[in-house]
């Protein structure tokens, strides 16, 4: 990785979930306008014309027609500049293409949703095209290690894996653990339930070791990471991540039983309808399904 790009990677640590992130997207600055009658811009086919005190813009070709598409393309290109992900992407591209084609999914229209289950030690990737309403199960991966017990994470250093509904908020193609996707723990529900020292820096990552994260084998992580990059590149703003104790209600009665029921209602809705449920988080940090 080049020195300039290496400096752009923000290093974060929570042993052993060491990870960082390259900023999620690239801001394209407008070219500086110099006073002249006719100026070709940095974009091929774009010209500035001056007249009557106003600037008229003629776009011969549709360069930057849509900022969202441009940013997405730049994000994928930015990630591919990192050698580790570039190699991983080339290694997994054929398998990903076959998987998407078999499910009639398109790279440039891809959206994904992730579900992870502690009891089953599994991580699912659900996917759909942007033009489709329902998700379909794309692939199930084995989580290769777990730390802590059933129940949500509540404080820094407790070794627990969070439980709740989260989003991917960081991409790190040069993680200390191969590749990593950051989860936005603590979210609003976590902070309302435990606002003193809830901890942070939770990742889905490679290398199959963890304290409080979701570790995968490197081959699995390459696919998961590549699918997330493709979805973001296709314009998906929020990649949702369900982290649940189990697919079914846990029979053991604990202080977490009512909390698990809240999550199960949201998960059951997804199972039945194959769409991302609408939910809210109340003042006490409880999840409430909107029907």
C-alpha positions in Angstrom: 0.0 0.0 0.0 1.4 3.4 -0.9 2.5 5.8 1.9 -0.2 8.3 1.0 -3.0 5.7 1.2 -1.5 4.2 4.3 -1.8 7.5 6.0 -5.5 7.7 5.1 -6.2 4.5 7.0 -7.5 5.3 10.5 -6.1 2.9 13.0 -8.4 1.7 15.8 -7.8 -0.9 18.5 -9.7 -3.2 20.8 -7.6 -6.2 21.3 -7.7 -8.4 19.3 -10.2 -6.6 17.1 -7.6 -4.2 15.7 -9.0 -2.4 12.7 -9.2 0.9 10.9 -11.1 2.4 8.1 -10.7 4.2 4.8 -13.3 7.0 4.6 -16.5 5.6 3.1 -16.6 7.5 -0.1 -14.8 10.2 -1.9 -15.8 13.9 -2.2 -15.3 15.2 -5.7 -14.4 18.9 -5.6 -15.7 21.2 -8.2 -13.0 22.5 -10.6 -12.0 26.0 -10.0 -13.6 28.4 -12.5 -11.1 30.8 -14.1 -12.5 33.9 -15.8 -12.5 33.2 -19.5 -14.9 32.8 -22.3 -14.5 29.1 -22.7 -12.8 26.6 -20.4 -12.5 22.9 -20.9 -12.9 21.2 -17.5 -11.1 18.1 -16.1 -14.1 16.1 -17.2 -14.0 15.2 -20.9 -16.7 16.8 -22.8 -17.6 19.4 -20.1 -17.2 23.1 -20.9 -18.0 26.4 -19.1 -19.4 29.2 -21.2 -19.7 32.8 -19.9 -22.3 35.3 -21.0 -24.6 38.0 -19.6 -23.1 37.6 -16.1 -24.1 33.9 -15.8 -22.3 30.7 -16.2 -23.8 28.2 -18.6 -22.7 24.6 -18.5 -22.8 22.4 -21.5 -22.3 18.7 -20.8 -21.7 16.9 -24.0 -21.2 13.6 -22.3 -22.9 12.6 -19.1 -19.9 12.8 -16.9 -20.9 12.8 -13.2 -24.6 12.4 -14.1 -25.3 11.1 -10.7 -23.1 11.9 -7.7 -24.1 8.7 -6.0 -23.0 6.5 -8.8 -19.7 8.4 -9.1 -19.0 8.1 -5.4 -19.8 4.4 -5.4 -17.5 3.8 -8.3 -14.8 5.8 -6.6 -15.3 3.8 -3.4 -14.7 0.5 -5.2 -11.7 2.0 -7.0 -10.3 3.3 -3.7 -10.6 -0.1 -2.0 -8.9 -1.8 -5.0 -5.9 0.4 -4.5 -5.1 -1.6 -1.4 -3.1 -4.6 -2.5 -4.6 -7.0 0.0 -8.2 -6.3 -1.1 -7.2 -6.2 -4.8 -5.7 -9.7 -4.6 -8.7 -10.9 -2.5 -11.2 -9.4 -5.0 -9.4 -11.1 -8.0 -9.4 -14.4 -6.1 -13.1 -14.4 -5.2 -14.5 -12.5 -8.2 -15.3 -15.6 -10.2 -17.1 -17.3 -7.4 -19.0 -14.2 -6.6 -20.0 -13.7 -10.2 -21.4 -17.3 -10.3 -23.2 -16.9 -7.0 -24.8 -13.6 -8.2 -25.7 -14.9 -11.6 -27.3 -18.1 -10.1 -29.6 -15.8 -8.1 -30.2 -13.3 -10.9 -28.4 -10.6 -9.0 -26.5 -7.7 -10.5 -23.3 -6.2 -9.1 -24.3 -2.6 -10.0 -27.7 -3.1 -8.4 -26.7 -5.1 -5.4 -28.1 -4.6 -1.8 -27.2 -6.9 1.1 -28.3 -7.6 4.6 -26.3 -9.6 7.2 -27.6 -11.8 10.0 -25.4 -13.5 12.6 -26.5 -16.1 15.2 -24.5 -17.0 18.2 -26.0 -20.4 19.0 -25.8 -21.6 15.4 -22.4 -19.9 14.9 -23.5 -18.8 11.5 -23.5 -15.6 9.4 -25.9 -15.2 6.6 -25.7 -12.9 3.6 -29.1 -11.9 2.2 -29.2 -10.0 -1.1 -31.5 -8.4 -3.6 -31.4 -6.1 -6.6 -32.3 -2.5 -5.8 -35.4 -2.8 -8.0 -36.6 -5.9 -6.0 -38.6 -5.7 -2.8 -37.6 -8.9 -1.1 -34.2 -10.2 0.0 -33.1 -13.8 -0.7 -30.6 -15.9 1.1 -27.4 -15.8 -0.8 -25.0 -17.8 1.3 -24.4 -19.0 4.9 -20.9 -18.8 6.4 -19.6 -20.5 9.6 -18.4 -18.2 12.3 -15.2 -19.8 13.4 -14.9 -18.6 17.0 -17.0 -16.9 19.6 -16.2 -15.2 22.9 -18.4 -14.5 26.0 -21.8 -15.9 26.7 -25.3 -15.4 25.3 -26.5 -11.9 26.0 -25.6 -8.4 24.8 -22.4 -6.5 25.3 -22.7 -4.0 28.2 -19.3 -2.6 28.9 -15.7 -2.2 27.7 -13.6 -5.4 28.1 -16.5 -7.8 29.0 -15.6 -10.0 26.0 -19.2 -10.1 24.9 -20.3 -10.0 21.3 -23.1 -7.3 20.9 -26.7 -8.3 20.3 -29.0 -6.0 18.3 -29.7 -4.4 14.9 -26.6 -2.6 13.6 -25.1 -1.1 10.4 -21.7 -1.4 8.7 -20.0 1.9 9.4 -16.3 1.2 8.4 -14.4 -0.7 5.8 -10.8 -1.7 6.5 -8.9 -3.4 3.6 -5.7 -3.4 5.6 -6.9 -4.7 8.9 -4.6 -6.4 11.3 -7.0 -9.3 10.9 -7.0 -9.6 7.1 -10.1 -7.6 6.1 -12.7 -6.1 8.5 -16.1 -4.5 8.5 -16.9 -2.2 11.4 -20.3 -2.4 13.2 -21.8 0.8 14.6 -21.7 -0.5 18.2 -22.7 1.1 20.5 -25.9 2.1 18.8 -28.8 4.2 20.3 -30.2 1.1 22.1 -26.9 0.2 23.6 -26.2 3.7 24.8 -29.6 4.1 26.4 -29.2 0.8 28.3 -25.5 1.3 29.2 -24.2 4.7 28.7 -21.2 4.7 31.1 -18.5 2.7 29.3 -20.1 0.4 26.7 -16.9 -0.2 24.7 -16.7 -0.1 21.0 -14.7 -1.2 17.9 -16.6 -4.3 17.0 -15.9 -5.9 13.7 -16.6 -8.8 11.3 -13.1 -9.7 10.4 -10.7 -12.5 9.2 -8.0 -14.5 10.9 -10.4 -16.6 13.0 -9.5 -15.1 16.4 -11.6 -12.7 18.6 -12.6 -11.2 21.8 -16.0 -9.7 21.2 -16.0 -9.6 17.4 -17.3 -12.0 14.7 -14.3 -13.8 13.2 -14.4 -15.6 9.9 -11.8 -17.6 7.9 -9.9 -15.4 5.5 -11.6 -17.0 2.4 -15.0 -16.4 3.9 -14.1 -12.8 4.9 -12.9 -12.0 1.4 -16.3 -12.9 0.0 -18.2 -11.1 2.7 -16.1 -8.0 2.4 -16.3 -8.0 -1.4 -20.1 -8.3 -1.4 -20.3 -5.4 1.1 -18.0 -3.2 -1.1 -20.1 -4.0 -4.1 -23.3 -3.1 -2.3 -21.9 0.2 -1.2 -20.5 0.8 -4.6 -24.0 0.2 -6.0 -25.3 3.0 -3.8 -26.5 1.1 -0.7 -26.2 3.6 2.2 -27.1 1.3 5.1 -26.0 -2.3 5.2 -28.0 -3.7 8.2 -26.5 -6.3 10.5 -28.6 -8.4 12.8 -26.6 -10.0 15.7 -28.9 -12.4 17.6 -28.5 -15.0 20.2 -30.3 -17.6 18.1 -32.8 -18.0 15.3 -35.3 -19.2 17.8 -36.3 -18.1 21.3 -33.7 -19.1 23.8 -35.4 -21.4 26.4 -33.2 -20.4 29.3 -34.8 -17.6 31.4 -32.4 -14.8 32.2 -32.3 -11.1 32.6 -32.0 -10.9 28.8 -35.2 -12.9 28.0 -37.4 -9.8 27.3 -34.7 -8.2 25.3 -34.3 -11.3 23.2 -38.1 -11.3 22.5 -37.8 -7.8 21.1 -35.1 -8.9 18.7 -36.9 -12.1 17.8 -40.0 -10.1 16.8 -37.9 -8.1 14.3 -36.1 -11.2 13.1 -39.4 -13.1 12.6 -40.8 -10.3 10.6 -37.8 -10.4 8.3 -38.1 -14.2 8.0 -41.8 -14.0 7.0 -41.6 -11.0 4.7 -38.0 -10.9 3.5 -37.9 -7.1 3.8 -36.0 -5.0 6.3 -38.4 -4.3 9.2 -39.2 -0.8 10.4 -38.5 -0.4 14.1 -37.8 2.2 16.7 -35.8 2.4 19.9 -37.6 3.9 22.8 -36.3 6.0 25.7 -35.2 2.9 27.7 -33.3 1.4 24.8 -35.9 -1.2 23.8 -36.5 -2.2 20.2 -40.1 -1.8 19.0 -41.3 -3.3 15.8 -43.4 -0.9 13.6 -46.2 -2.9 12.0 
